[in-house]
Amino acid sequence: MASEDEIPTGTLQSIADQCGADDFHTWCEWIDEHR
């Protein structure tokens, strides 16, 4: 991601929690692979 596209980690953690993610790191990897 370019710096202007960065989303704060806390925001991503909140989204992952709302999605029911069990593992934040794995969730982030999935997001990166599917964007």
mmJSON file of the N, C-alpha and C atoms, coordinates in Angstrom:
{"data_MODEL":{"atom_site":{
"group_PDB":["ATOM","ATOM","ATOM","ATOM","ATOM","ATOM","ATOM","ATOM","ATOM","ATOM","ATOM","ATOM","ATOM","ATOM","ATOM","ATOM","ATOM","ATOM","ATOM","ATOM","ATOM","ATOM","ATOM","ATOM","ATOM","ATOM","ATOM","ATOM","ATOM","ATOM","ATOM","ATOM","ATOM","ATOM","ATOM","ATOM","ATOM","ATOM","ATOM","ATOM","ATOM","ATOM","ATOM","ATOM","ATOM","ATOM","ATOM","ATOM","ATOM","ATOM","ATOM","ATOM","ATOM","ATOM","ATOM","ATOM","ATOM","ATOM","ATOM","ATOM","ATOM","ATOM","ATOM","ATOM","ATOM","ATOM","ATOM","ATOM","ATOM","ATOM","ATOM","ATOM","ATOM","ATOM","ATOM","ATOM","ATOM","ATOM","ATOM","ATOM","ATOM","ATOM","ATOM","ATOM","ATOM","ATOM","ATOM","ATOM","ATOM","ATOM","ATOM","ATOM","ATOM","ATOM","ATOM","ATOM","ATOM","ATOM","ATOM","ATOM","ATOM","ATOM","ATOM","ATOM","ATOM"],
"id":[1,2,3,4,5,6,7,8,9,10,11,12,13,14,15,16,17,18,19,20,21,22,23,24,25,26,27,28,29,30,31,32,33,34,35,36,37,38,39,40,41,42,43,44,45,46,47,48,49,50,51,52,53,54,55,56,57,58,59,60,61,62,63,64,65,66,67,68,69,70,71,72,73,74,75,76,77,78,79,80,81,82,83,84,85,86,87,88,89,90,91,92,93,94,95,96,97,98,99,100,101,102,103,104,105],
"type_symbol":["N","C","C","N","C","C","N","C","C","N","C","C","N","C","C","N","C","C","N","C","C","N","C","C","N","C","C","N","C","C","N","C","C","N","C","C","N","C","C","N","C","C","N","C","C","N","C","C","N","C","C","N","C","C","N","C","C","N","C","C","N","C","C","N","C","C","N","C","C","N","C","C","N","C","C","N","C","C","N","C","C","N","C","C","N","C","C","N","C","C","N","C","C","N","C","C","N","C","C","N","C","C","N","C","C"],
"label_atom_id":["N","CA","C","N","CA","C","N","CA","C","N","CA","C","N","CA","C","N","CA","C","N","CA","C","N","CA","C","N","CA","C","N","CA","C","N","CA","C","N","CA","C","N","CA","C","N","CA","C","N","CA","C","N","CA","C","N","CA","C","N","CA","C","N","CA","C","N","CA","C","N","CA","C","N","CA","C","N","CA","C","N","CA","C","N","CA","C","N","CA","C","N","CA","C","N","CA","C","N","CA","C","N","CA","C","N","CA","C","N","CA","C","N","CA","C","N","CA","C","N","CA","C"],
"label_alt_id":[null,null,null,null,null,null,null,null,null,null,null,null,null,null,null,null,null,null,null,null,null,null,null,null,null,null,null,null,null,null,null,null,null,null,null,null,null,null,null,null,null,null,null,null,null,null,null,null,null,null,null,null,null,null,null,null,null,null,null,null,null,null,null,null,null,null,null,null,null,null,null,null,null,null,null,null,null,null,null,null,null,null,null,null,null,null,null,null,null,null,null,null,null,null,null,null,null,null,null,null,null,null,null,null,null],
"label_comp_id":["MET","MET","MET","ALA","ALA","ALA","SER","SER","SER","GLU","GLU","GLU","ASP","ASP","ASP","GLU","GLU","GLU","ILE","ILE","ILE","PRO","PRO","PRO","THR","THR","THR","GLY","GLY","GLY","THR","THR","THR","LEU","LEU","LEU","GLN","GLN","GLN","SER","SER","SER","ILE","ILE","ILE","ALA","ALA","ALA","ASP","ASP","ASP","GLN","GLN","GLN","CYS","CYS","CYS","GLY","GLY","GLY","ALA","ALA","ALA","ASP","ASP","ASP","ASP","ASP","ASP","PHE","PHE","PHE","HIS","HIS","HIS","THR","THR","THR","TRP","TRP","TRP","CYS","CYS","CYS","GLU","GLU","GLU","TRP","TRP","TRP","ILE","ILE","ILE","ASP","ASP","ASP","GLU","GLU","GLU","HIS","HIS","HIS","ARG","ARG","ARG"],
"label_asym_id":["A","A","A","A","A","A","A","A","A","A","A","A","A","A","A","A","A","A","A","A","A","A","A","A","A","A","A","A","A","A","A","A","A","A","A","A","A","A","A","A","A","A","A","A","A","A","A","A","A","A","A","A","A","A","A","A","A","A","A","A","A","A","A","A","A","A","A","A","A","A","A","A","A","A","A","A","A","A","A","A","A","A","A","A","A","A","A","A","A","A","A","A","A","A","A","A","A","A","A","A","A","A","A","A","A"],
"label_entity_id":["1","1","1","1","1","1","1","1","1","1","1","1","1","1","1","1","1","1","1","1","1","1","1","1","1","1","1","1","1","1","1","1","1","1","1","1","1","1","1","1","1","1","1","1","1","1","1","1","1","1","1","1","1","1","1","1","1","1","1","1","1","1","1","1","1","1","1","1","1","1","1","1","1","1","1","1","1","1","1","1","1","1","1","1","1","1","1","1","1","1","1","1","1","1","1","1","1","1","1","1","1","1","1","1","1"],
"label_seq_id":[1,1,1,2,2,2,3,3,3,4,4,4,5,5,5,6,6,6,7,7,7,8,8,8,9,9,9,10,10,10,11,11,11,12,12,12,13,13,13,14,14,14,15,15,15,16,16,16,17,17,17,18,18,18,19,19,19,20,20,20,21,21,21,22,22,22,23,23,23,24,24,24,25,25,25,26,26,26,27,27,27,28,28,28,29,29,29,30,30,30,31,31,31,32,32,32,33,33,33,34,34,34,35,35,35],
"pdbx_PDB_ins_code":[null,null,null,null,null,null,null,null,null,null,null,null,null,null,null,null,null,null,null,null,null,null,null,null,null,null,null,null,null,null,null,null,null,null,null,null,null,null,null,null,null,null,null,null,null,null,null,null,null,null,null,null,null,null,null,null,null,null,null,null,null,null,null,null,null,null,null,null,null,null,null,null,null,null,null,null,null,null,null,null,null,null,null,null,null,null,null,null,null,null,null,null,null,null,null,null,null,null,null,null,null,null,null,null,null],
"Cartn_x":[0.831,0.0,0.876,0.505,1.201,0.788,1.641,1.381,0.043,-0.36,-1.639,-2.834,-2.592,-3.649,-3.684,-2.777,-2.692,-3.901,-4.373,-5.464,-4.848,-5.133,-4.549,-4.823,-3.83,-3.945,-5.168,-5.434,-6.6,-7.903,-7.995,-9.191,-9.311,-8.196,-8.217,-8.585,-8.062,-8.386,-9.87,-10.44,-11.866,-12.7,-12.299,-13.011,-12.896,-11.697,-11.496,-12.372,-12.452,-13.309,-14.769,-15.203,-16.59,-16.88,-15.857,-16.005,-15.942,-15.574,-15.46,-14.136,-13.109,-11.791,-11.207,-10.675,-10.041,-8.565,-7.945,-6.51,-6.294,-5.913,-5.763,-4.736,-3.598,-2.538,-3.033,-3.695,-4.224,-5.284,-6.102,-7.128,-6.476,-5.419,-4.709,-4.104,-3.544,-2.982,-4.075,-5.253,-6.355,-6.782,-6.891,-7.267,-6.254,-4.966,-3.925,-4.023,-4.35,-4.424,-5.67,-6.7,-7.987,-8.38,-7.434,-7.797,-7.44],
"Cartn_y":[-1.179,0.0,1.243,2.216,3.502,4.237,5.11,5.77,6.503,7.08,7.793,6.841,5.537,4.533,3.823,4.159,3.437,3.71,2.652,2.723,2.418,3.222,2.981,1.556,0.964,-0.412,-0.581,0.382,0.282,0.172,0.888,0.819,-0.566,-1.086,-2.431,-3.483,-3.341,-4.3,-4.25,-3.05,-2.904,-3.573,-3.384,-4.008,-5.526,-6.02,-7.467,-8.03,-7.333,-7.775,-7.837,-6.813,-6.776,-7.904,-8.342,-9.442,-10.804,-10.82,-12.082,-12.782,-12.037,-12.636,-13.195,-14.408,-15.029,-14.662,-14.355,-14.073,-12.832,-11.721,-10.447,-10.537,-11.165,-11.258,-12.032,-13.138,-13.933,-13.153,-12.415,-11.585,-10.537,-9.882,-8.88,-9.487,-10.684,-11.365,-11.624,-12.071,-12.354,-11.065,-9.967,-8.676,-8.278,-8.396,-8.027,-8.862,-10.144,-11.039,-10.783,-10.186,-10.045,-8.594,-7.71,-6.316,-5.964],
"Cartn_z":[0.0,0.0,0.0,-0.756,-0.716,0.56,1.036,2.31,2.333,1.205,1.186,1.278,1.085,1.165,2.511,3.411,4.67,5.557,6.179,7.141,8.502,9.509,10.825,11.323,11.977,12.471,13.366,14.224,15.114,14.343,13.238,12.396,11.779,11.284,10.695,11.738,12.951,14.01,14.339,14.35,14.61,13.515,12.263,11.141,11.241,11.54,11.67,12.783,13.902,15.011,14.574,13.839,13.371,12.387,11.663,10.704,11.38,12.652,13.371,13.148,12.735,12.487,13.787,13.713,14.875,14.972,13.843,13.796,12.948,13.581,12.883,11.761,12.02,11.01,9.78,9.993,8.879,8.118,8.838,8.202,7.308,7.797,7.001,5.742,5.867,4.695,3.667,4.129,3.218,2.506,3.254,2.659,1.587,1.89,0.921,-0.343,-0.193,-1.355,-2.21,-1.632,-2.328,-2.607,-2.615,-2.927,-4.334],
"occupancy":[1.0,1.0,1.0,1.0,1.0,1.0,1.0,1.0,1.0,1.0,1.0,1.0,1.0,1.0,1.0,1.0,1.0,1.0,1.0,1.0,1.0,1.0,1.0,1.0,1.0,1.0,1.0,1.0,1.0,1.0,1.0,1.0,1.0,1.0,1.0,1.0,1.0,1.0,1.0,1.0,1.0,1.0,1.0,1.0,1.0,1.0,1.0,1.0,1.0,1.0,1.0,1.0,1.0,1.0,1.0,1.0,1.0,1.0,1.0,1.0,1.0,1.0,1.0,1.0,1.0,1.0,1.0,1.0,1.0,1.0,1.0,1.0,1.0,1.0,1.0,1.0,1.0,1.0,1.0,1.0,1.0,1.0,1.0,1.0,1.0,1.0,1.0,1.0,1.0,1.0,1.0,1.0,1.0,1.0,1.0,1.0,1.0,1.0,1.0,1.0,1.0,1.0,1.0,1.0,1.0],
"B_iso_or_equiv":[0.0,0.0,0.0,0.0,0.0,0.0,0.0,0.0,0.0,0.0,0.0,0.0,0.0,0.0,0.0,0.0,0.0,0.0,0.0,0.0,0.0,0.0,0.0,0.0,0.0,0.0,0.0,0.0,0.0,0.0,0.0,0.0,0.0,0.0,0.0,0.0,0.0,0.0,0.0,0.0,0.0,0.0,0.0,0.0,0.0,0.0,0.0,0.0,0.0,0.0,0.0,0.0,0.0,0.0,0.0,0.0,0.0,0.0,0.0,0.0,0.0,0.0,0.0,0.0,0.0,0.0,0.0,0.0,0.0,0.0,0.0,0.0,0.0,0.0,0.0,0.0,0.0,0.0,0.0,0.0,0.0,0.0,0.0,0.0,0.0,0.0,0.0,0.0,0.0,0.0,0.0,0.0,0.0,0.0,0.0,0.0,0.0,0.0,0.0,0.0,0.0,0.0,0.0,0.0,0.0],
"pdbx_formal_charge":[null,null,null,null,null,null,null,null,null,null,null,null,null,null,null,null,null,null,null,null,null,null,null,null,null,null,null,null,null,null,null,null,null,null,null,null,null,null,null,null,null,null,null,null,null,null,null,null,null,null,null,null,null,null,null,null,null,null,null,null,null,null,null,null,null,null,null,null,null,null,null,null,null,null,null,null,null,null,null,null,null,null,null,null,null,null,null,null,null,null,null,null,null,null,null,null,null,null,null,null,null,null,null,null,null],
"auth_seq_id":[1,1,1,2,2,2,3,3,3,4,4,4,5,5,5,6,6,6,7,7,7,8,8,8,9,9,9,10,10,10,11,11,11,12,12,12,13,13,13,14,14,14,15,15,15,16,16,16,17,17,17,18,18,18,19,19,19,20,20,20,21,21,21,22,22,22,23,23,23,24,24,24,25,25,25,26,26,26,27,27,27,28,28,28,29,29,29,30,30,30,31,31,31,32,32,32,33,33,33,34,34,34,35,35,35],
"auth_comp_id":["MET","MET","MET","ALA","ALA","ALA","SER","SER","SER","GLU","GLU","GLU","ASP","ASP","ASP","GLU","GLU","GLU","ILE","ILE","ILE","PRO","PRO","PRO","THR","THR","THR","GLY","GLY","GLY","THR","THR","THR","LEU","LEU","LEU","GLN","GLN","GLN","SER","SER","SER","ILE","ILE","ILE","ALA","ALA","ALA","ASP","ASP","ASP","GLN","GLN","GLN","CYS","CYS","CYS","GLY","GLY","GLY","ALA","ALA","ALA","ASP","ASP","ASP","ASP","ASP","ASP","PHE","PHE","PHE","HIS","HIS","HIS","THR","THR","THR","TRP","TRP","TRP","CYS","CYS","CYS","GLU","GLU","GLU","TRP","TRP","TRP","ILE","ILE","ILE","ASP","ASP","ASP","GLU","GLU","GLU","HIS","HIS","HIS","ARG","ARG","ARG"],
"auth_asym_id":["A","A","A","A","A","A","A","A","A","A","A","A","A","A","A","A","A","A","A","A","A","A","A","A","A","A","A","A","A","A","A","A","A","A","A","A","A","A","A","A","A","A","A","A","A","A","A","A","A","A","A","A","A","A","A","A","A","A","A","A","A","A","A","A","A","A","A","A","A","A","A","A","A","A","A","A","A","A","A","A","A","A","A","A","A","A","A","A","A","A","A","A","A","A","A","A","A","A","A","A","A","A","A","A","A"],
"auth_atom_id":["N","CA","C","N","CA","C","N","CA","C","N","CA","C","N","CA","C","N","CA","C","N","CA","C","N","CA","C","N","CA","C","N","CA","C","N","CA","C","N","CA","C","N","CA","C","N","CA","C","N","CA","C","N","CA","C","N","CA","C","N","CA","C","N","CA","C","N","CA","C","N","CA","C","N","CA","C","N","CA","C","N","CA","C","N","CA","C","N","CA","C","N","CA","C","N","CA","C","N","CA","C","N","CA","C","N","CA","C","N","CA","C","N","CA","C","N","CA","C","N","CA","C"],
"pdbx_PDB_model_num":[1,1,1,1,1,1,1,1,1,1,1,1,1,1,1,1,1,1,1,1,1,1,1,1,1,1,1,1,1,1,1,1,1,1,1,1,1,1,1,1,1,1,1,1,1,1,1,1,1,1,1,1,1,1,1,1,1,1,1,1,1,1,1,1,1,1,1,1,1,1,1,1,1,1,1,1,1,1,1,1,1,1,1,1,1,1,1,1,1,1,1,1,1,1,1,1,1,1,1,1,1,1,1,1,1]
}}}
